[in-house]
Amino acid sequence: MSKYDVVIVGGGTAGCAAAYTAGMLGLKTLIIEKNIHLGGTITSGLVIPVMKSGNNQINTQFRDALIDECRKLGGQTTFEDNPAWLNPEITKIALDNLMKRANVAILFDTNILGIKIENDMIKRIRITKEILSAYNEEIEYKEKKLSVSIETRYVIDATGDCVVGKICNCNFLEKDKEFQPVTLRFMMGGIDLKRFSDWLKDYDKDRHVTVVQEIDGYIHLSTAYTWDKDKKWALEPLFKDAVKNGILNKHDTNYFQIFTVPGMPDTVAFNCPRIIDYNNSLDIKSISKALLLARQNIYRYLSFCKKYFPGFENAYISNMADMLGIRVSRRIKGKYIYTIDDLKSGKKFEHPVVISDYPVDIHSNKRKKEGLQKVQDYQLPLESLMSADIENLFVAGRCLSADFLSQGALRVQGSCFSMGEGVAKYIASQRV
Ligand SMILES: Cc1cc2nc3c(=O)[nH]c(=O)nc-3n(C[C@H](O)[C@H](O)[C@H](O)COP(=O)(O)OP(=O)(O)OC[C@H]3O[C@@H](n4cnc5c(N)ncnc54)[C@H](O)[C@@H]3O)c2cc1C
């Protein structure tokens, strides 16, 4: 039986940070990932960029290593003073490289069949079928065997949905109505960015929501439109006209955001469509309906962009996310339940893992945003990443022990990276 110091279930945003840190600190580390590549929401969900979370962030070594690796591979740029604009495809390769450097073993395409618990401690994890060992030849390869057991001292649940916690019958904080809209991100290729950016600069003359920059000879831009009324949206007349002409429907106009991708000079990434009617991310029927609606919506956006945006005449859908973008789902009950009052008061803790000033970002179903107000630095304690029920189970990422509103601030990638890194450092410090 294979034995590990730490098994990380979910090789996404927080899981990769945890694995890289644990491996670099000399822990025998394994990632179990259900998908066939690392990166989770960043790569499968096409969610970029990593948002800036203030000037006093801690546990940022993994973030910096990822930025460096993507830069070396030609998939990074610094846009709007943020160096974490990453290319999601290149990020997959960069993460492979980082895990290899840290001697982290990875099992792709693997699901958990069961977990053995003794005295409130996880002892073993049983996983599916033969093992696909990417980097660590020590993992046993057992032909014809349908399941394999793995022994571990610690487990980090970085599945976003707290899948390990669910299997272990842990207590959770989520309530029936506490969800945010879901989004299926996508990309369009075949765009003449010079033509489009010249038109856009002229169209959005006061540049309330549009930024265009030339960086290293490439055009980078971002612009947006949403029905929230907090800004002057230059694109509004186009959306109104498209609804009048039946090219878009009203729902399609609730949120629209586009930006360029480093290393893809004819491509634009979309932070939409945002689906507001089916947002129960723990109900498979709701998720399925959202996906069906989202793909129809993406096709309407293609028609819209081709008709209204100069430079999009030859545009095509080049990539649709293979993971629905979920902002919040199951949250574990931890040794400490972080609250919006802790966040607003900037409460200090003995063992902080995150320091951030990223605001509460709740995407509302209504026509207004409840949040994104400036906040001072706040800290997240390690205890919010420790299961209250299982002694050697930690979480990292959006399934942390936090109330709905504070999770709306802590879910951004920079903070998820810090959570993974902070937990791994703590585990390494417990080595006997
Ligand atoms: C539409 C949208 C836009 C966003 N925009 C931004 C943004 O611009 N900037 C920003 O910083 N943040 C943004 N966020 C927030 C941020 O991207 C996420 O909250 C964060 O990436 C979540 O990280 P995570 O590690 O918790 O989960 P993930 O990154 O999703 O990782 C979970 C991993 O677990 C794996 N997994 C799941 N179940 C299992 C299982 N049973 N067994 C094995 N593996 C499993 C998944 O395949 C995945 O790899 C956005 C979120 C959404 C949804």
The ligand as an SDF file (V2000), in Angstrom:
LIG
                    3D

 53 58  0  0  0  0  0  0  0  0999 V2000
  -17.3630   32.6100  -13.0120 C   0  0  0  0  0  0  0  0  0  0  0  0
  -16.3130   32.8690  -11.9910 C   0  0  0  0  0  0  0  0  0  0  0  0
  -15.4870   33.9580  -12.1530 C   0  0  0  0  0  0  0  0  0  0  0  0
  -14.4730   34.1890  -11.2350 C   0  0  0  0  0  0  0  0  0  0  0  0
  -13.6180   35.2090  -11.4680 N   0  0  0  0  0  0  0  0  0  0  0  0
  -12.4910   35.2900  -10.7260 C   0  0  0  0  0  0  0  0  0  0  0  0
  -11.4540   36.1520  -11.1230 C   0  0  0  0  0  0  0  0  0  0  0  0
  -11.5460   36.8400  -12.1400 O   0  0  0  0  0  0  0  0  0  0  0  0
  -10.3310   36.1910  -10.3510 N   0  0  0  0  0  0  0  0  0  0  0  0
  -10.2100   35.4460   -9.2070 C   0  0  0  0  0  0  0  0  0  0  0  0
   -9.1730   35.5370   -8.5460 O   0  0  0  0  0  0  0  0  0  0  0  0
  -11.1850   34.6010   -8.8090 N   0  0  0  0  0  0  0  0  0  0  0  0
  -12.3000   34.4880   -9.5640 C   0  0  0  0  0  0  0  0  0  0  0  0
  -13.2710   33.5870   -9.2300 N   0  0  0  0  0  0  0  0  0  0  0  0
  -13.1300   32.7900   -7.9900 C   0  0  0  0  0  0  0  0  0  0  0  0
  -12.0950   31.6670   -8.0790 C   0  0  0  0  0  0  0  0  0  0  0  0
  -11.7630   31.3710   -9.4130 O   0  0  0  0  0  0  0  0  0  0  0  0
  -12.5680   30.3650   -7.4070 C   0  0  0  0  0  0  0  0  0  0  0  0
  -13.3000   30.6230   -6.2410 O   0  0  0  0  0  0  0  0  0  0  0  0
  -11.3480   29.5190   -7.0330 C   0  0  0  0  0  0  0  0  0  0  0  0
  -10.5900   29.2660   -8.1970 O   0  0  0  0  0  0  0  0  0  0  0  0
  -11.7880   28.2130   -6.3840 C   0  0  0  0  0  0  0  0  0  0  0  0
  -10.6350   27.4600   -6.0900 O   0  0  0  0  0  0  0  0  0  0  0  0
  -10.7700   26.0430   -5.3940 P   0  0  0  0  0  0  0  0  0  0  0  0
   -9.3940   25.5220   -5.2340 O   0  0  0  0  0  0  0  0  0  0  0  0
  -11.6490   26.1230   -4.2070 O   0  0  0  0  0  0  0  0  0  0  0  0
  -11.5710   25.1350   -6.4590 O   0  0  0  0  0  0  0  0  0  0  0  0
  -11.1220   24.6870   -7.9190 P   0  0  0  0  0  0  0  0  0  0  0  0
  -10.0770   25.5400   -8.4950 O   0  0  0  0  0  0  0  0  0  0  0  0
  -12.3770   24.5290   -8.7050 O   0  0  0  0  0  0  0  0  0  0  0  0
  -10.4770   23.2560   -7.6860 O   0  0  0  0  0  0  0  0  0  0  0  0
  -11.2210   22.1290   -7.3220 C   0  0  0  0  0  0  0  0  0  0  0  0
  -10.5250   20.9080   -7.9390 C   0  0  0  0  0  0  0  0  0  0  0  0
  -11.0470   19.7230   -7.3510 O   0  0  0  0  0  0  0  0  0  0  0  0
  -11.2710   18.7700   -8.3760 C   0  0  0  0  0  0  0  0  0  0  0  0
  -12.2680   17.8490   -7.8470 N   0  0  0  0  0  0  0  0  0  0  0  0
  -13.5730   18.1160   -7.5790 C   0  0  0  0  0  0  0  0  0  0  0  0
  -14.1680   17.0070   -7.0950 N   0  0  0  0  0  0  0  0  0  0  0  0
  -13.2170   16.0340   -7.0400 C   0  0  0  0  0  0  0  0  0  0  0  0
  -13.2090   14.6740   -6.6220 C   0  0  0  0  0  0  0  0  0  0  0  0
  -14.3120   14.0890   -6.1540 N   0  0  0  0  0  0  0  0  0  0  0  0
  -12.0610   13.9760   -6.7040 N   0  0  0  0  0  0  0  0  0  0  0  0
  -10.9130   14.5460   -7.1950 C   0  0  0  0  0  0  0  0  0  0  0  0
  -10.8730   15.8490   -7.6100 N   0  0  0  0  0  0  0  0  0  0  0  0
  -12.0120   16.5670   -7.5240 C   0  0  0  0  0  0  0  0  0  0  0  0
  -11.7250   19.6140   -9.5590 C   0  0  0  0  0  0  0  0  0  0  0  0
  -11.5950   18.9090  -10.7790 O   0  0  0  0  0  0  0  0  0  0  0  0
  -10.7550   20.7920   -9.4510 C   0  0  0  0  0  0  0  0  0  0  0  0
   -9.5400   20.5300  -10.0950 O   0  0  0  0  0  0  0  0  0  0  0  0
  -14.3190   33.3300  -10.1160 C   0  0  0  0  0  0  0  0  0  0  0  0
  -15.1640   32.2480   -9.9390 C   0  0  0  0  0  0  0  0  0  0  0  0
  -16.1460   32.0020  -10.8860 C   0  0  0  0  0  0  0  0  0  0  0  0
  -17.0030   30.7980  -10.7220 C   0  0  0  0  0  0  0  0  0  0  0  0
  1  2  1  0
  2  3  1  0
  2 52  2  0
  3  4  2  0
  4  5  1  0
  4 50  1  0
  5  6  2  0
  6  7  1  0
  6 13  1  0
  7  8  2  0
  7  9  1  0
  9 10  1  0
 10 11  2  0
 10 12  1  0
 12 13  2  0
 13 14  1  0
 14 15  1  0
 14 50  1  0
 15 16  1  0
 16 17  1  0
 16 18  1  0
 18 19  1  0
 18 20  1  0
 20 21  1  0
 20 22  1  0
 22 23  1  0
 23 24  1  0
 24 25  2  0
 24 26  1  0
 24 27  1  0
 27 28  1  0
 28 29  2  0
 28 30  1  0
 28 31  1  0
 31 32  1  0
 32 33  1  0
 33 34  1  0
 33 48  1  0
 34 35  1  0
 35 36  1  0
 35 46  1  0
 36 37  1  0
 36 45  1  0
 37 38  2  0
 38 39  1  0
 39 40  1  0
 39 45  2  0
 40 41  1  0
 40 42  2  0
 42 43  1  0
 43 44  2  0
 44 45  1  0
 46 47  1  0
 46 48  1  0
 48 49  1  0
 50 51  2  0
 51 52  1  0
 52 53  1  0
M  END
$$$$
